[in-house]
Amino acid sequence: MAFRIFFYIPEGALSGPLPQGWSDSWDAIHDGYGLTYLMYFALRTQGLEAELVHELPQSGIVVGHSCCFQGINRPSLDLYIICLQYDWRRNAWAQAHITANQWQTTPSALTLPQRLACPGKRYHLIHMPQLGLIPRSKSRGVRFETLSYFGLARNLSPEFQTEVWKTELRQLGLDFKIHDQPGKWKDYSGTDAVLAIRSPELVKDKPAQKLYNAWHAGTIAILGAEIGFREERESDLDYLEATNPEQVLAAVRRLLESAELRQAMMDNGFQRAKTRTPELIAEQWANAFRSEILPHAATWLQKPAIGRRAYLAIRAIRKDMAKLRRR
């Protein structure tokens, strides 16, 4: 039996003309709603029949980011929800989650109550790089003068937002720039190296997108201790890992001392970027949907109603318990 596939974005969540090609402007397509549209668009380019809807359907297979499903009280018995969790919360009703990294698909990523209360299926689909990215200017050669952070300032470890930190870098001949506005996240033209450290602790719930962006931009990456980055690492040329200002300064000095290392890391990044293009990632997503995700969804929807009803009942209890804990 074939089931209809829907991508759900609440009415009004995305405004303006939506891109219809990889070369279009994707500037307004960000956050969870944008990621939902991006996956819908990518799978359509691979021939997957799906519909974009603004109301939650009553039957079939529905895909959406965690933020799209926050207001659901109880879904239909004939609906299979695939939640694009990535670095957001799991959805209580979803039968399947798509994660930010491979580790999140393991039992270690769940609390004991989550493991007991119908954990559902989990799949890791790698994140897309920044679309429409403007790479580092080739005229910069092997210069190493500007270190940049791209992202919301609140996500950068506070140690790297002080005047003391900026002064230490200036003494080494480097400028440090924080690009906090989403409209500026795609422009790497004046950046020689990227800094992305969220916390001194091991970060477990983030994708490796900032690493992909650095590769595509032709910049060197100095990144924090994150499972997503480590899962992608094939050699020391992929990126330098650091968790505090002292380690970053040591990495900076090492780069300043060796133009050969800088060139080798940029060359390596360009090669790694070829394996993380939007077209290849869209193909990987489509293969995963066809071979694993959709067949499992169809099997679940063909289960006897009593089994599906029991699943939703357990999830309802789990959702109520979570509310009580928050109170």
Buried (B, 14 or more C-beta within 10 A) or exposed (E): EEBEBBBBBBEEBBEEEBBEEBEBEBBBBBEBBBBBBBBBBBBBBBEBEBBBBEEBBEBBBBBBBBBBBEEBEEBBEEBBBBBBBBBBEBBBBBBBBBBBBBBBBEEEBBEEEBEEBBBBBBBBBBBBBBBBBEBBBEEBEEEBEBBBBBBEEEEBBEBBBEEEBBEBBEEEEBBBBBBBEBEEBBBBBBBBBBBBBBBBEEBBBBBBBBBBBBBBBBBBBBBBBBBBBBBBBEEEBBBBBBBBBEBBBEBBEEBBEBEEBBEBBBEBBEEBBEEBBBEEBBBBBBEBBBEEBBEBBBEBBEEEEEEBEEBBEEBBEBBEEBEEEEE
